[in-house]
Amino acid sequence: MDARTYPVTRSDAEWRTLLTPEQYNVMRGHGTERPGSCALLHEKRGGTFSCAGCDQPLFEAGQKFESGTGWPSFDVPVEGSIETTVDRSHGMVRTEVHCSRCGSHLGHVFPDGPPPTGLRYCINGVALNFEPL
């Protein structure tokens, strides 16, 4: 994680207690879950997807779409809920998406989504909680 201080901060030990090992790897270690492995990929009910690290609402269910990538995809986040940074890992340049409240890694955003934004927020399902309506 970067050195920035977020409104929700925890020690490494606290994060390890709060998150499952897979969530910790993704959210604190900038990992990626195996495509197609998360039940939230198939979630179709109305509701809100929030950060598994701090419960901040991130995406409304109406913004979710099937991208065929194996990860939950959204075209518009809840205003102010995410921030982005440049990710130069794995020999490529991508735009990383992280929670603006706790700094946890969520996934990446790509410019190949549907209108009107043209964006695809490709989010690791283990980084999300879902609260149905």
C-alpha positions as CSV (number, residue, x, y, z in Angstrom):
1,M,0.0,0.0,0.0
2,D,1.1,3.6,-0.5
3,A,2.1,5.9,2.3
4,R,-1.1,8.0,2.1
5,T,-3.3,8.1,5.2
6,Y,-6.9,7.2,4.7
7,P,-10.0,8.0,6.8
8,V,-10.1,4.3,7.8
9,T,-6.7,2.9,8.9
10,R,-5.7,-0.3,10.4
11,S,-2.5,-2.1,11.3
12,D,-1.4,-5.0,9.2
13,A,-2.4,-7.3,12.0
14,E,-5.9,-5.8,12.2
15,W,-6.3,-6.2,8.4
16,R,-5.2,-9.9,8.6
17,T,-7.8,-10.5,11.4
18,L,-10.6,-8.7,9.5
19,L,-10.0,-10.1,6.0
20,T,-9.8,-13.7,4.8
21,P,-6.4,-14.7,3.4
22,E,-7.7,-14.3,-0.2
23,Q,-9.2,-10.9,0.6
24,Y,-5.9,-9.8,2.2
25,N,-3.9,-10.9,-0.8
26,V,-6.2,-8.9,-3.2
27,M,-7.0,-5.9,-1.1
28,R,-3.8,-5.2,0.8
29,G,-1.3,-7.1,-1.5
30,H,-2.7,-5.9,-4.8
31,G,-3.4,-9.4,-5.9
32,T,-6.1,-10.7,-8.3
33,E,-8.7,-13.4,-7.6
34,R,-9.1,-16.3,-10.1
35,P,-11.5,-15.2,-12.9
36,G,-15.0,-16.7,-12.5
37,S,-14.4,-17.7,-8.9
38,C,-16.6,-15.2,-7.0
39,A,-20.3,-15.7,-6.5
40,L,-20.9,-11.9,-6.8
41,L,-20.0,-12.3,-10.5
42,H,-23.5,-13.8,-11.0
43,E,-25.3,-11.5,-8.6
44,K,-28.4,-10.0,-10.3
45,R,-30.5,-8.5,-7.5
46,G,-30.8,-4.8,-6.8
47,G,-28.7,-3.5,-4.0
48,T,-25.3,-2.0,-3.2
49,F,-21.8,-3.4,-3.5
50,S,-19.5,-2.0,-0.8
51,C,-15.8,-2.3,0.2
52,A,-15.1,-5.5,2.2
53,G,-12.5,-3.5,4.2
54,C,-14.6,-0.6,5.4
55,D,-18.2,-1.0,4.2
56,Q,-18.1,2.1,2.0
57,P,-20.7,1.9,-0.8
58,L,-18.8,1.6,-4.1
59,F,-21.3,0.6,-6.8
60,E,-25.0,0.3,-7.2
61,A,-26.3,-3.0,-8.7
62,G,-27.8,-1.1,-11.6
63,Q,-24.3,-0.1,-12.8
64,K,-23.2,-3.8,-13.0
65,F,-22.9,-5.5,-16.4
66,E,-21.7,-8.7,-17.8
67,S,-18.3,-8.1,-19.4
68,G,-17.3,-11.7,-20.1
69,T,-14.0,-11.2,-18.2
70,G,-14.8,-13.4,-15.2
71,W,-14.9,-10.4,-12.7
72,P,-17.8,-8.2,-11.6
73,S,-17.8,-5.2,-13.9
74,F,-19.4,-1.8,-13.4
75,D,-19.6,1.4,-15.5
76,V,-20.1,4.0,-12.8
77,P,-18.9,4.1,-9.2
78,V,-20.7,5.8,-6.3
79,E,-19.4,9.4,-6.5
80,G,-16.2,9.9,-4.4
81,S,-16.0,6.2,-3.4
82,I,-12.9,5.3,-5.4
83,E,-9.6,6.7,-6.4
84,T,-7.2,5.6,-9.1
85,T,-3.4,5.3,-9.4
86,V,-1.1,4.2,-12.2
87,D,-0.2,0.5,-12.0
88,R,3.0,-0.5,-13.8
89,S,3.2,-4.1,-12.6
90,H,3.3,-7.2,-14.8
91,G,5.0,-5.3,-17.6
92,M,2.0,-3.1,-18.5
93,V,0.4,0.2,-17.6
94,R,-3.1,0.0,-16.1
95,T,-5.2,2.2,-14.0
96,E,-5.7,0.7,-10.5
97,V,-8.9,1.3,-8.6
98,H,-8.8,1.5,-4.8
99,C,-11.3,2.5,-2.0
100,S,-11.1,6.2,-1.2
101,R,-11.9,5.5,2.5
102,C,-9.5,2.7,3.4
103,G,-7.1,2.5,0.4
104,S,-7.8,-1.2,-0.3
105,H,-7.1,-2.4,-3.8
106,L,-10.3,-3.3,-5.7
107,G,-9.3,-3.9,-9.3
108,H,-8.7,-1.8,-12.4
109,V,-10.6,0.4,-14.8
110,F,-10.4,0.1,-18.5
111,P,-11.7,2.3,-21.4
112,D,-13.7,-0.5,-23.1
113,G,-17.0,-0.3,-21.2
114,P,-20.5,0.4,-22.4
115,P,-22.0,3.9,-23.1
116,P,-22.4,6.4,-21.7
117,T,-19.1,6.3,-19.8
118,G,-17.2,3.9,-21.9
119,L,-15.5,2.6,-18.7
120,R,-15.3,-0.9,-17.3
121,Y,-14.5,-1.0,-13.6
122,C,-13.2,-4.6,-13.4
123,I,-13.4,-5.4,-9.6
124,N,-12.3,-8.4,-7.6
125,G,-15.4,-9.9,-6.1
126,V,-13.6,-10.8,-2.8
127,A,-13.1,-7.1,-2.3
128,L,-16.8,-6.5,-2.2
129,N,-19.7,-7.1,0.1
130,F,-23.3,-7.0,-1.3
131,E,-26.3,-5.7,0.4
132,P,-29.5,-6.6,-1.5
133,L,-32.5,-4.2,-1.5
